[in-house]
Amino acid sequence: MLPSILLLVVGLVLLVWSADRFIEGSIEVARSLGMSPLLIGMIIVGFGTSVPELLVSAIAAFGHNPSLALGNAYGSNIANIALILGLTAVIRPISVQSRILKRELPIVTIISIAAFFQLRDQYLSTFDALCMLVAFGCFVPWSIRQGMRSPADTFGVEVEQTMQTPENQIGRSIIRLVTGLIILLFSSRMLVQGAVAIAQALGVSDLTIGLTIVAIGTSLPELASSIAAARKGAHDMALGNIIGSNIFNGLAVVGLSGIISPFQVPPGVVSRDIPVMISATMALFVFGADFGRPGRINRIEGALLLLFYAGYLFWLLS
């Protein structure tokens, strides 16, 4: 049991460290190649923080642990909104000004609702997985087009302000990117092996481990990015990080897991976890959308999200 716990802890630490290196290297390479700050924020920051979820779920699917893969993806989405955004808003209220992010709020809500209808037969088929990947493939160019049409969007301005001055050392940036990716792969495998071993030793399902320990662990890059952005006053960047991550998890991560290994979905996912994810996403939509007032997640709403997450964990673990 102790070696498994050590494997999981070391895997988590390396995962967070290597994810940070990977994202920094990706941003530096993108800037060197002339990518705009807005697109860097939408694609690299938004999707890049979910690379740990992608690798962990893919490794779990290859290892015939599909429940761990699914629990990691949906558990991360729940944690991103209820835990990370809730905690970030308690530390500093989040104002939503970006028009691009307001357009993406209903999209992430639709993706969450669509997951329920796709998986209500309790089976993730190859066709379901392909639909998710096609939807993600359509979303990315649409998102890029929106970014190119709104070059002065506040999201891009905040990304540019928070990025460090480029040093024009493309070689060092590529080394950082590749090194981060390699360590991400190894740490993801360590994390999955440790989580599976702990689940077996405690008699807990892979799904529960995926929804809790693994999901929170792979969401730590989002936590660090969102809190750092909010403390700098980059509110849209803090929110954009979460929205991009949840879209990536709901479409690319789950879709890739289903392509690797179509599987039977545990009943609790459809009756408990997806409805919780939908509820959290709709709360985010209500808080962040512009209904005759500026979108804003205040401290009270952040505290409510944290209570919501605590209640979900109690329900799950009891």
C-alpha positions in Angstrom: 0.0 0.0 0.0 2.8 2.4 0.9 4.7 2.0 -2.4 1.4 2.7 -4.2 0.8 5.9 -2.2 4.4 7.0 -2.9 4.0 6.2 -6.6 0.8 8.3 -6.7 2.3 11.3 -4.8 5.5 11.4 -6.8 3.4 11.0 -10.0 1.3 14.0 -9.0 4.2 16.2 -8.1 6.0 15.4 -11.3 2.8 15.9 -13.3 2.2 19.4 -12.0 5.9 20.4 -12.5 6.1 19.0 -16.0 2.7 20.4 -17.0 4.0 23.9 -16.0 7.2 23.4 -18.1 5.2 22.1 -21.0 2.8 25.1 -21.0 5.6 27.6 -20.6 7.6 26.1 -23.4 4.5 26.0 -25.7 3.7 29.6 -25.0 7.3 30.6 -25.8 7.4 28.6 -29.0 4.0 30.1 -30.1 5.2 33.6 -29.4 8.4 33.0 -31.4 6.4 31.7 -34.3 4.2 34.9 -34.2 1.0 33.6 -32.7 -1.2 36.3 -31.3 -1.6 36.5 -27.5 -5.4 35.9 -27.9 -4.9 32.7 -29.7 -2.2 31.6 -27.3 -4.7 32.2 -24.4 -7.5 30.4 -26.2 -5.6 27.4 -27.5 -2.4 26.8 -25.6 -3.4 28.1 -22.1 -7.0 26.9 -22.4 -6.2 23.5 -23.8 -2.6 23.0 -22.7 -3.6 22.8 -19.0 -5.7 19.7 -19.8 -2.8 17.8 -21.3 -2.4 15.9 -18.0 -6.0 14.8 -18.1 -5.5 13.7 -21.8 -2.5 11.6 -21.0 -3.8 10.1 -17.8 -7.1 9.1 -19.4 -5.4 7.7 -22.5 -3.0 5.6 -20.4 -5.9 4.4 -18.3 -7.9 3.4 -21.4 -4.9 1.6 -22.9 -4.5 -0.2 -19.5 -8.2 -1.3 -19.6 -9.2 1.0 -16.8 -11.9 3.0 -18.6 -13.7 4.0 -15.5 -10.6 5.7 -14.3 -10.3 7.5 -17.6 -14.0 8.7 -17.5 -13.8 9.6 -13.9 -10.7 11.7 -14.5 -12.3 13.7 -17.3 -15.7 14.4 -15.7 -14.2 14.7 -12.2 -11.8 17.3 -13.5 -14.6 19.3 -15.1 -16.5 19.3 -11.8 -13.4 20.3 -9.9 -12.5 23.0 -12.4 -15.8 24.9 -11.8 -16.8 24.1 -8.3 -13.4 23.8 -6.6 -11.0 25.9 -8.7 -13.3 28.8 -9.8 -15.0 28.7 -6.4 -11.7 29.1 -4.6 -10.4 31.7 -7.1 -13.5 33.8 -6.7 -13.3 33.7 -2.9 -9.7 34.9 -3.1 -10.6 37.6 -5.7 -14.0 38.0 -7.4 -13.9 37.3 -11.2 -15.3 39.8 -13.7 -16.3 38.4 -17.1 -15.6 41.0 -19.8 -14.5 39.0 -22.8 -17.1 38.6 -25.5 -15.4 35.5 -26.8 -15.7 33.8 -23.4 -19.4 34.8 -23.1 -20.0 33.0 -26.4 -18.2 29.9 -25.2 -20.3 29.7 -22.0 -23.3 28.2 -23.7 -21.1 25.9 -25.7 -19.5 24.3 -22.6 -23.1 23.9 -21.2 -24.3 22.2 -24.3 -21.4 19.8 -24.3 -22.2 18.8 -20.7 -25.8 18.2 -21.5 -24.9 16.3 -24.7 -22.8 13.9 -22.6 -25.8 12.8 -20.7 -27.8 11.9 -23.8 -24.8 10.2 -25.4 -24.1 8.0 -22.4 -27.5 7.4 -21.0 -27.4 3.9 -22.5 -24.4 3.4 -20.3 -22.0 2.6 -23.1 -19.4 4.8 -24.8 -19.2 3.5 -28.3 -16.8 4.2 -31.1 -19.5 6.3 -32.8 -20.0 8.3 -29.6 -16.3 8.9 -29.3 -16.0 9.9 -33.0 -18.8 12.4 -32.6 -17.0 14.0 -29.7 -13.7 14.3 -31.6 -15.5 15.7 -34.7 -17.2 18.3 -32.5 -13.9 19.2 -31.0 -12.4 19.4 -34.5 -15.2 21.8 -35.5 -14.9 23.9 -32.3 -11.2 24.7 -32.7 -11.3 26.4 -36.1 -14.5 28.2 -35.0 -12.7 29.4 -31.8 -9.7 30.6 -33.9 -12.0 32.4 -36.3 -13.7 34.2 -33.4 -10.3 35.2 -32.0 -9.2 36.6 -35.4 -12.4 38.6 -35.7 -11.9 40.1 -32.2 -8.2 41.0 -31.9 -8.8 43.6 -29.2 -10.8 41.3 -27.0 -10.0 41.7 -23.3 -9.0 38.1 -23.0 -6.1 38.6 -25.5 -5.1 41.8 -23.8 -4.8 40.1 -20.4 -2.8 37.2 -21.8 -0.3 39.7 -23.4 0.0 41.5 -20.1 0.7 38.4 -18.0 3.2 36.8 -20.4 6.8 37.4 -19.8 9.0 39.3 -22.3 10.2 36.8 -25.0 13.9 36.1 -25.0 13.9 34.9 -28.6 15.6 31.7 -27.6 13.5 29.2 -29.6 15.9 26.3 -28.9 15.6 26.6 -25.2 11.8 26.9 -25.5 11.6 23.7 -27.6 13.8 21.8 -25.1 11.5 23.0 -22.2 8.4 21.9 -24.2 9.8 18.4 -25.1 11.2 17.8 -21.6 7.9 18.7 -20.1 6.0 16.4 -22.4 8.3 13.5 -21.8 8.0 13.8 -18.0 4.3 14.3 -18.3 4.1 10.9 -20.0 6.1 9.1 -17.3 4.3 10.9 -14.4 0.9 10.2 -15.9 1.8 6.5 -16.0 3.0 6.6 -12.4 -0.2 8.3 -11.3 -2.4 5.8 -13.0 -0.5 2.8 -11.6 -0.6 4.2 -8.1 -4.3 5.1 -8.3 -5.3 1.7 -9.6 -3.2 -0.1 -6.9 -4.7 2.1 -4.1 -8.3 1.5 -5.4 -7.7 -2.3 -5.5 -6.1 -2.3 -2.0 -9.0 -0.2 -0.5 -11.7 -2.0 -2.4 -12.8 1.3 -4.0 -13.8 1.6 -7.6 -11.5 3.0 -10.3 -14.3 5.5 -11.0 -14.3 6.9 -7.5 -10.5 7.2 -7.5 -10.7 8.9 -10.9 -13.4 11.4 -9.7 -11.5 12.4 -6.6 -7.7 12.0 -6.2 -6.8 11.7 -9.9 -9.2 14.5 -11.0 -8.1 16.9 -8.4 -4.4 16.1 -9.1 -4.7 16.6 -12.9 -6.6 19.9 -12.2 -3.8 21.4 -10.2 -2.3 23.2 -13.3 -5.7 24.9 -13.8 -5.8 25.8 -10.2 -2.3 27.4 -10.3 -3.0 29.2 -13.6 -6.4 30.6 -12.5 -5.3 31.8 -9.0 -2.2 33.4 -10.5 -4.3 35.1 -13.2 -6.9 36.4 -10.8 -4.4 37.8 -8.4 -2.9 39.8 -11.3 -6.4 41.1 -12.2 -6.5 38.9 -15.4 -10.1 37.8 -14.7 -10.9 36.7 -18.2 -7.7 34.6 -18.4 -8.7 32.8 -15.1 -12.1 32.0 -16.6 -10.9 31.2 -20.1 -8.5 28.7 -18.6 -11.4 26.8 -17.1 -13.7 27.0 -20.0 -11.1 25.8 -22.5 -10.1 23.0 -20.2 -13.7 21.7 -19.7 -14.4 21.8 -23.5 -11.1 19.9 -24.1 -12.0 17.3 -21.4 -15.6 16.8 -22.4 -14.8 16.3 -26.1 -11.1 15.4 -26.7 -10.3 13.5 -23.5 -13.4 11.4 -23.4 -13.5 11.0 -27.1 -9.9 9.8 -27.3 -10.6 7.3 -24.4 -13.6 5.9 -26.3 -11.6 5.5 -29.5 -8.8 3.6 -27.7 -11.3 1.3 -25.9 -15.1 1.6 -26.1 -16.5 0.6 -22.8 -19.5 0.1 -20.5 -20.2 3.3 -18.5 -20.8 2.7 -14.7 -24.4 3.6 -13.7 -23.3 6.2 -11.2 -21.7 8.3 -14.0 -25.1 8.9 -15.7 -27.2 9.1 -12.5 -24.9 11.2 -10.4 -21.7 12.6 -11.9 -22.9 14.0 -15.3 -25.9 15.7 -13.6 -23.5 17.2 -11.1 -21.3 18.4 -13.9 -24.3 19.9 -15.7 -25.4 21.7 -12.6 -22.0 23.2 -12.0 -21.7 24.2 -15.6 -25.2 25.9 -15.6 -24.2 27.7 -12.4 -21.1 29.0 -14.2 -23.3 30.1 -17.2 -25.7 32.0 -14.9 -22.9 33.7 -12.9 -20.8 34.5 -16.0 -23.3 35.4 -18.7 -24.5 38.9 -19.3 -28.2 39.1 -18.3 -28.5 42.9 -18.2 -25.5 43.1 -15.9 -21.8 42.6 -16.2 -20.9 38.9 -15.8 -19.2 38.4 -12.4 -18.5 35.6 -9.9 -18.4 37.2 -6.5 -17.1 35.8 -3.2 -20.5 34.6 -2.1 -21.0 32.7 -5.4 -17.5 31.3 -5.1 -18.3 30.1 -1.6 -21.5 28.5 -2.9 -19.5 26.6 -5.5 -17.1 25.4 -2.9 -20.0 24.1 -0.7 -21.4 22.5 -3.8 -18.2 20.6 -4.4 -17.9 19.6 -0.7 -21.5 18.2 -0.9 -20.6 16.3 -4.0 -17.5 14.7 -2.4 -19.6 13.7 0.6 -22.2 12.2 -1.6 -19.6 10.4 -3.7 -17.6 9.0 -0.7 -20.5 8.1 1.4 
